[in-house]
Amino acid sequence: RNMALPGALVLVFLSSLYISTVITNTYKNPPSPSTPSDTTTTTTTTTPHPSCCPPTGLPPSLTPLSAQQFDRSLDTSEGLSRLTPRRIDLAARAKGHVLEVACGTGRNLPYYSWEYVVRPFESYPPEEQQSKAQSRMAKILDIKRTVFGGGSKNNRVLPHERLVGGMEGEVLSYTAVDVSPEMLSVARSRLRESVPGLSKMMARKRVEPYPTLGSPEEVIPVVAALDGRVQLLLGDAESGLPKERERYDTIIQSFGLCSVKDPKGLLVGMAKRVTPETGRILLLEHGRGYFGWVNTLLDKYAPSHFAKFGCWWNRDIEGLVRQASEELGGKLEVVKMERPWYHGGTTVVLELKVNEE
């Protein structure tokens, strides 16, 4: 009881710090070549109501240069609000064939495990394959004993876990899609530096001009490397996810549901493309929080945030997941959900699965 008041004060302080940091970042001038650095631009009185201005997935006034500035502008707010560890954890949980939806500037790329993407398990000599198989089996059993205890029936290794790519951290291929060629120009540079050996295969800068979409259904490769195991695609995820694979073992999205016209529809689309039962949809999103005063601030500054970042940060993420599950007949299940207390519940980390019929 004596700790209740100090704990509440700490929560209020950290929530206030997080909100004030993001709002301050919102009011910095957008990184646009048409906006000089010494000019103050006010957007709150000229931005239409959300119902008049649906998101497109594109922050305004982007060029390849301003996309880099946009990416750098996120460093401070993500650092102060401890979002980087969340990205690290999200990427560490990816397994198998991975699809990242609305990858943006590729801020998750440095944190994936690229071992089996760069060199597939089958390419190792038989003795190395056997050694790696024994090591990963011991690791799986050790994890299960730690999580479930020594005598639990959950300690048995499931059939899909016996296959390479069935354990968290074992990425076999990586495909990412985004609707912005400018954002993908930054993601391409980050991909080149993140995947071991890729810097020797790819030029520092793309020689060809970045493509533009001729229709919403079009999907254009920007990067295709390592025999197709690494791909960056220009495409509108709302019009359909990439068809390189029928199903993906992991579908990841970070801060994307705020930036699309139909977030429930996108969730339904992702659920239809993830492997039932064993596959996972991993989401790192922001939206409405625990407290009324926090949500009031989000609502108040939502138009100016949209004007800079192209997203509405006051959506009900849990509600959207419930609506998507209802449309899927209840098959979309929340396996795990975290809402960090120091963000006042505005950051939502979700692990979803799709149950069989």
DABELCOR-V741676 format. One record per residue. N is the residue number from 1. OMEGA is omega in radians with two decimals (* if undefined). NEAR is the number of other C-alpha atoms within 10 Angstrom. Layout:
n=[N & N]
omega=[OMEGA & OMEGA]
near=[NEAR & NEAR]
//
This chain:
n=[1 & 2 & 3 & 4 & 5 & 6 & 7 & 8 & 9 & 10 & 11 & 12 & 13 & 14 & 15 & 16 & 17 & 18 & 19 & 20 & 21 & 22 & 23 & 24 & 25 & 26 & 27 & 28 & 29 & 30 & 31 & 32 & 33 & 34 & 35 & 36 & 37 & 38 & 39 & 40 & 41 & 42 & 43 & 44 & 45 & 46 & 47 & 48 & 49 & 50 & 51 & 52 & 53 & 54 & 55 & 56 & 57 & 58 & 59 & 60 & 61 & 62 & 63 & 64 & 65 & 66 & 67 & 68 & 69 & 70 & 71 & 72 & 73 & 74 & 75 & 76 & 77 & 78 & 79 & 80 & 81 & 82 & 83 & 84 & 85 & 86 & 87 & 88 & 89 & 90 & 91 & 92 & 93 & 94 & 95 & 96 & 97 & 98 & 99 & 100 & 101 & 102 & 103 & 104 & 105 & 106 & 107 & 108 & 109 & 110 & 111 & 112 & 113 & 114 & 115 & 116 & 117 & 118 & 119 & 120 & 121 & 122 & 123 & 124 & 125 & 126 & 127 & 128 & 129 & 130 & 131 & 132 & 133 & 134 & 135 & 136 & 137 & 138 & 139 & 140 & 141 & 142 & 143 & 144 & 145 & 146 & 147 & 148 & 149 & 150 & 151 & 152 & 153 & 154 & 155 & 156 & 157 & 158 & 159 & 160 & 161 & 162 & 163 & 164 & 165 & 166 & 167 & 168 & 169 & 170 & 171 & 172 & 173 & 174 & 175 & 176 & 177 & 178 & 179 & 180 & 181 & 182 & 183 & 184 & 185 & 186 & 187 & 188 & 189 & 190 & 191 & 192 & 193 & 194 & 195 & 196 & 197 & 198 & 199 & 200 & 201 & 202 & 203 & 204 & 205 & 206 & 207 & 208 & 209 & 210 & 211 & 212 & 213 & 214 & 215 & 216 & 217 & 218 & 219 & 220 & 221 & 222 & 223 & 224 & 225 & 226 & 227 & 228 & 229 & 230 & 231 & 232 & 233 & 234 & 235 & 236 & 237 & 238 & 239 & 240 & 241 & 242 & 243 & 244 & 245 & 246 & 247 & 248 & 249 & 250 & 251 & 252 & 253 & 254 & 255 & 256 & 257 & 258 & 259 & 260 & 261 & 262 & 263 & 264 & 265 & 266 & 267 & 268 & 269 & 270 & 271 & 272 & 273 & 274 & 275 & 276 & 277 & 278 & 279 & 280 & 281 & 282 & 283 & 284 & 285 & 286 & 287 & 288 & 289 & 290 & 291 & 292 & 293 & 294 & 295 & 296 & 297 & 298 & 299 & 300 & 301 & 302 & 303 & 304 & 305 & 306 & 307 & 308 & 309 & 310 & 311 & 312 & 313 & 314 & 315 & 316 & 317 & 318 & 319 & 320 & 321 & 322 & 323 & 324 & 325 & 326 & 327 & 328 & 329 & 330 & 331 & 332 & 333 & 334 & 335 & 336 & 337 & 338 & 339 & 340 & 341 & 342 & 343 & 344 & 345 & 346 & 347 & 348 & 349 & 350 & 351 & 352 & 353 & 354 & 355 & 356 & 357]
omega=[3.14 & -3.12 & -3.04 & -3.09 & 3.08 & 3.13 & 3.12 & 3.13 & 3.09 & 3.13 & 3.14 & -3.13 & -3.09 & 3.08 & 3.12 & 3.12 & -3.13 & -3.11 & -3.11 & 3.11 & -3.11 & 3.13 & 3.09 & 3.11 & 3.11 & -3.05 & 2.97 & -3.11 & 3.09 & -3.13 & -3.09 & -3.14 & -3.12 & -3.12 & 3.14 & -3.05 & -3.11 & -3.11 & 3.11 & -3.12 & 3.11 & -3.05 & -2.99 & -3.07 & -3.07 & -3.11 & 3.13 & 3.04 & -3.12 & -3.10 & 3.13 & -2.95 & -3.11 & 3.13 & 3.10 & -3.03 & -3.08 & 2.94 & -3.03 & 2.95 & -3.11 & 2.88 & 3.07 & 3.13 & -3.11 & 3.04 & 3.05 & 3.12 & 3.09 & -3.14 & -3.14 & -3.13 & 3.13 & -3.05 & -3.07 & -3.07 & 3.14 & 3.09 & -3.11 & -3.08 & 3.05 & 3.08 & 3.14 & 3.08 & 3.10 & 3.09 & 3.14 & -3.13 & -3.13 & -3.11 & -3.13 & -3.13 & 3.13 & -3.14 & 3.04 & 3.12 & -2.95 & 3.00 & 3.03 & -3.08 & -3.10 & -3.05 & 3.11 & -3.13 & 3.05 & -3.07 & 3.07 & -2.96 & -3.10 & -2.94 & 3.08 & 3.00 & -3.03 & -3.00 & -3.07 & 2.99 & -3.13 & 3.13 & -3.12 & -3.11 & -3.07 & -3.09 & 3.13 & 3.05 & -3.07 & -3.11 & 3.09 & 3.09 & 3.14 & 3.13 & 3.14 & 3.13 & 3.12 & -3.14 & -3.11 & 3.10 & 3.09 & 3.13 & 3.12 & -3.13 & 3.12 & 3.11 & -3.10 & 3.12 & 3.14 & -3.07 & -2.98 & -3.09 & -2.99 & -3.01 & -3.04 & 3.07 & 3.11 & -3.13 & -3.10 & -3.13 & -3.11 & -3.09 & -3.11 & 3.12 & 3.14 & -3.12 & 3.06 & -3.02 & -3.13 & -3.13 & 3.11 & -3.13 & 3.12 & 3.14 & 3.14 & 3.07 & -3.09 & 3.06 & 3.13 & 3.13 & 3.04 & -3.07 & -3.04 & 3.06 & 3.12 & 3.09 & 3.14 & 3.09 & 3.08 & 3.13 & 3.12 & 3.12 & -3.13 & 3.09 & -3.13 & -3.12 & -3.04 & -3.09 & -3.11 & 3.09 & -3.07 & 3.13 & 3.11 & -3.11 & -3.05 & 3.03 & -3.13 & 3.12 & 3.10 & -3.11 & -3.12 & 3.03 & 3.14 & -3.09 & 3.00 & -3.09 & 3.08 & 3.11 & -3.13 & -3.09 & -3.07 & 3.05 & -3.04 & 3.08 & 3.01 & 3.03 & 2.99 & -3.02 & 3.07 & 3.11 & 3.08 & -3.14 & 3.06 & -3.14 & 2.91 & -3.05 & 2.99 & -3.12 & 3.13 & -3.06 & 3.13 & 3.13 & 3.13 & 3.14 & -3.11 & -3.07 & 3.11 & 3.07 & 3.10 & -3.13 & 3.07 & 3.13 & 3.10 & 2.98 & -3.06 & 2.97 & 3.07 & 3.10 & 3.13 & -3.10 & 3.12 & -2.94 & -3.13 & -3.11 & -3.03 & -3.08 & 3.11 & 3.12 & 3.11 & 3.08 & 3.11 & 3.12 & 3.10 & -3.13 & -3.13 & -3.08 & 3.10 & 3.14 & -3.14 & 3.07 & -3.02 & -3.14 & -3.12 & 2.93 & -3.10 & -3.07 & 2.95 & -2.98 & 2.99 & -3.09 & -3.10 & -3.06 & -3.11 & -2.89 & -3.14 & -3.09 & 3.08 & -3.13 & 3.06 & 3.08 & 3.12 & 3.14 & -3.09 & -3.05 & -3.13 & -3.13 & -3.13 & 3.08 & 3.10 & -3.11 & -3.12 & -2.98 & 3.13 & -3.14 & 3.03 & -3.01 & -3.10 & 3.08 & 3.14 & -3.04 & 3.11 & 3.13 & 3.12 & 3.11 & 3.11 & -3.14 & 3.12 & 3.13 & 3.10 & 3.13 & -3.14 & 3.12 & 3.11 & -3.07 & 3.13 & -3.02 & 3.03 & 3.11 & -3.09 & 3.08 & 3.06 & 3.04 & -3.04 & -3.09 & -3.08 & 2.99 & -3.12 & 3.12 & -3.10 & 3.06 & -3.08 & 3.07 & -3.03 & 2.94 & -3.07 & 3.02 & 3.08 & 3.13 & 3.10 & 3.09 & *]
near=[5 & 6 & 8 & 9 & 10 & 11 & 11 & 11 & 12 & 13 & 16 & 18 & 14 & 17 & 23 & 16 & 16 & 21 & 20 & 14 & 16 & 19 & 18 & 11 & 17 & 21 & 18 & 14 & 17 & 25 & 24 & 18 & 12 & 8 & 13 & 12 & 12 & 7 & 8 & 12 & 12 & 13 & 16 & 16 & 8 & 10 & 16 & 15 & 10 & 13 & 7 & 8 & 14 & 17 & 20 & 18 & 23 & 20 & 20 & 17 & 14 & 20 & 18 & 16 & 16 & 18 & 26 & 18 & 16 & 22 & 18 & 12 & 16 & 13 & 13 & 13 & 20 & 17 & 11 & 13 & 19 & 15 & 15 & 16 & 13 & 17 & 21 & 16 & 14 & 23 & 23 & 17 & 19 & 29 & 26 & 23 & 24 & 27 & 28 & 22 & 26 & 28 & 26 & 28 & 24 & 24 & 19 & 25 & 23 & 16 & 18 & 22 & 21 & 21 & 15 & 19 & 22 & 20 & 13 & 15 & 18 & 11 & 10 & 12 & 9 & 11 & 9 & 13 & 14 & 12 & 11 & 15 & 16 & 12 & 11 & 17 & 18 & 12 & 13 & 19 & 15 & 14 & 13 & 18 & 16 & 11 & 12 & 12 & 13 & 13 & 8 & 11 & 10 & 13 & 18 & 12 & 13 & 10 & 8 & 11 & 16 & 14 & 13 & 20 & 20 & 21 & 19 & 16 & 20 & 22 & 29 & 25 & 24 & 23 & 23 & 27 & 25 & 25 & 24 & 28 & 25 & 22 & 27 & 28 & 24 & 21 & 25 & 22 & 18 & 17 & 25 & 20 & 17 & 19 & 19 & 13 & 11 & 16 & 14 & 10 & 10 & 16 & 11 & 12 & 10 & 13 & 7 & 7 & 7 & 15 & 13 & 15 & 15 & 9 & 10 & 13 & 14 & 14 & 23 & 16 & 13 & 19 & 19 & 13 & 14 & 13 & 10 & 14 & 19 & 21 & 22 & 25 & 22 & 26 & 27 & 24 & 21 & 22 & 15 & 15 & 22 & 22 & 9 & 10 & 11 & 11 & 19 & 25 & 24 & 27 & 26 & 24 & 21 & 24 & 18 & 20 & 29 & 25 & 21 & 22 & 16 & 15 & 19 & 20 & 17 & 21 & 19 & 18 & 17 & 25 & 26 & 17 & 22 & 24 & 21 & 19 & 15 & 14 & 25 & 27 & 28 & 23 & 22 & 21 & 20 & 24 & 20 & 22 & 24 & 13 & 13 & 10 & 10 & 21 & 19 & 14 & 14 & 23 & 16 & 13 & 18 & 22 & 25 & 22 & 23 & 25 & 22 & 22 & 20 & 21 & 27 & 24 & 25 & 21 & 22 & 15 & 25 & 15 & 11 & 17 & 20 & 16 & 18 & 22 & 20 & 13 & 14 & 14 & 10 & 13 & 18 & 26 & 15 & 17 & 12 & 11 & 14 & 12 & 18 & 15 & 15 & 19 & 24 & 21 & 18 & 28 & 23 & 21 & 20 & 21 & 18 & 21 & 22 & 25 & 15 & 9 & 6]
//
